[in-house]
Amino acid sequence: VVQANISLGDEKHVPPSSNNTVINNTAVGAERNFVAGGWELINALVANNSFVNAVDVGGIESTNVYFHAGRATGARFLNNVILQEDGVAISHLEARGIAFGHNNWSKKPVSGCSGGGDIVADPRLLKTGPTGPGSLTREWFKLSPSSPARGHAEPVDRVTEDAAKQPRKRTPDIGAFEAPVPPRTPRSG
């Protein structure tokens, strides 16, 4: 099991890195699918990602999204799907100063990780296609027609397309992929 799928932060780097952008990713099956923090997190944007089912490896840090102690300035965690379907913690927060909002949590996150526009409900991913090791496709991570994440993201200037290079809608979806727009039914008469 991988310790962390995506990790963002500095340990004693002078000056600390800044302006990092993590968008349109899918991460599944690590001890921590996303981990951030350390000494400073400056102007980081983590938006429109799908973090799915971290794995419990018996450690205290098995958590879907994990924010280490540290100071954040201008850091944002927005429009992400965080799906955890078992007893592994969905979030851990030690860092201060991260702005959270418009995320779809499958269960209630720890205090401080929630923000305006959040949804706490199953995001209802399509979960179609093969599921063997290394064989998940983007179809597995896409939103179903009944997903509560559809049309509930906050528009972000730097996120103009999804992970499949499809344009984000005027009212975008939460997560790595935009759900297809249903075809219009012609009006009769």
HELIX and SHEET records of a PDB file:
HELIX    1   1 ARG A  138  PHE A  141  1                                   4    
SHEET    1   A 4 ALA A   4  LEU A   8  0                                        
SHEET    2   A 4 ARG A  32  ALA A  36  1                                        
SHEET    3   A 4 THR A  63  PHE A  67  1                                        
SHEET    4   A 4 ALA A  89  LEU A  93  1                                        
SHEET    1   B 4 THR A  21  ILE A  23  0                                        
SHEET    2   B 4 LEU A  45  ALA A  47  1                                        
SHEET    3   B 4 ARG A  71  LEU A  78  1                                        
SHEET    4   B 4 GLU A  40  ILE A  42  1                                        
SHEET    1   C 4 THR A  21  ILE A  23  0                                        
SHEET    2   C 4 LEU A  45  ALA A  47  1                                        
SHEET    3   C 4 ARG A  71  LEU A  78  1                                        
SHEET    4   C 4 ARG A  96  GLY A 101  1                                        
SHEET    1   D 5 THR A  26  VAL A  28  0                                        
SHEET    2   D 5 SER A  50  VAL A  52  1                                        
SHEET    3   D 5 VAL A  81  LEU A  83  1                                        
SHEET    4   D 5 ASN A 104  TRP A 105  1                                        
SHEET    5   D 5 ILE A 119  VAL A 120  1                                        
END                                                                             
